Amino acid sequence: MINSKILGLIGLGMKAGKVAFGADSVEESILKKKVKLVIIAEDSSERTKKKFIDICDNYNIPVIIDGNIQELSKTIGKNNKAILGIKDINFAETIQKKYNGGDVIG
C-alpha cells in the first residue's frame, strides 16, 4: 500500500501539471525525456509492467510498482489510470526518498 504522503505529493504534482498519466501519455513523455520517475499500479497487467520497466530501463528512469489503479486514479482525479509519470525532478526525488514500501527499480 503506497503511503498517504506519497499520494499527497502526487496530488500536488498533478495540480502543478507535473504528472503524466495513462500509458500513451507517459510513454510519449518518456520518449521526450521529460519523465523522472514512473509509478505503476500493482494491479496493472504483467504486459504493461514489463513494457514500462523495459522502457524505463532503456531511459534510466526509476520505477515504483505499488498501490492499485483505483488509489492512483483517485489521487490524480481521473479514472482507470495504472501508470503515472512524474515530470519534475524535485517531486520525483522526494517521492523516492519517502517511498519505503518496497523496491525502486532503476
C-alpha positions in Angstrom: 0.0 0.0 0.0 1.5 3.3 -1.2 1.6 5.7 1.7 -0.6 8.8 2.0 2.4 11.2 2.0 3.4 10.0 -1.4 -0.2 10.1 -2.7 -0.3 13.7 -1.4 2.8 14.6 -3.3 1.4 13.0 -6.5 -1.8 15.1 -6.0 0.3 18.3 -5.6 2.3 17.3 -8.7 -0.9 16.8 -10.6 -2.2 20.3 -9.6 1.2 21.7 -10.7 1.0 20.0 -14.1 4.0 17.8 -13.3 2.3 14.4 -13.8 1.7 12.4 -17.0 -0.9 9.7 -16.7 -2.1 6.8 -18.8 0.1 4.5 -20.8 0.2 6.6 -24.0 0.9 9.9 -22.4 3.5 8.5 -20.0 5.3 6.7 -22.9 5.3 9.8 -25.0 6.7 11.9 -22.1 9.4 9.2 -21.5 10.4 9.3 -25.2 10.7 13.1 -24.9 12.9 12.6 -21.8 10.5 14.5 -19.6 9.7 11.8 -17.0 12.0 11.5 -13.9 10.0 8.7 -12.2 7.4 6.2 -13.2 4.8 4.7 -10.8 2.9 1.6 -11.9 -0.1 0.2 -10.1 0.5 -3.3 -8.7 -2.8 -4.5 -10.3 -1.9 -3.3 -13.8 -1.3 -6.1 -16.3 2.0 -8.0 -16.4 2.4 -6.9 -20.0 2.1 -3.2 -19.0 4.5 -3.6 -16.1 7.1 -5.3 -18.4 6.7 -2.8 -21.1 7.3 0.2 -18.8 10.1 -1.5 -16.8 11.8 -2.1 -20.1 11.3 1.4 -21.5 12.4 3.0 -18.2 15.4 0.7 -18.1 16.5 2.0 -21.5 16.0 5.6 -20.5 17.5 5.1 -17.0 14.3 6.2 -15.2 13.4 4.7 -11.7 10.2 2.7 -11.4 8.0 2.2 -8.4 5.4 -0.6 -8.6 2.9 -0.1 -5.8 -0.6 1.0 -5.0 -3.6 0.0 -7.1 -5.3 1.5 -10.1 -8.2 2.9 -8.1 -5.9 4.5 -5.5 -3.6 6.1 -8.1 -6.5 7.3 -10.2 -8.3 8.8 -7.3 -5.2 10.7 -6.3 -5.0 12.4 -9.7 -8.7 12.9 -10.1 -9.0 10.5 -13.1 -10.4 7.1 -13.8 -8.6 3.8 -14.5 -5.0 5.1 -14.7 -2.4 2.4 -13.9 0.7 4.4 -15.0 1.9 7.8 -13.7 5.0 9.6 -14.9 6.4 12.3 -12.6 7.9 15.0 -14.7 9.5 17.2 -12.0 12.9 16.1 -10.7 12.2 17.5 -7.2 8.9 15.7 -6.9 10.5 12.5 -8.2 13.4 12.7 -5.7 11.1 13.5 -2.8 8.7 10.6 -3.6 11.7 8.2 -3.9 13.0 9.3 -0.5 9.6 8.9 1.2 9.0 5.6 -0.5 9.6 2.7 1.8 7.0 0.1 0.7 9.4 -1.9 -1.5 11.8 -1.7 -4.3 12.5 1.2 -6.6 13.7 -0.4 -9.8 16.4 1.5 -11.6 
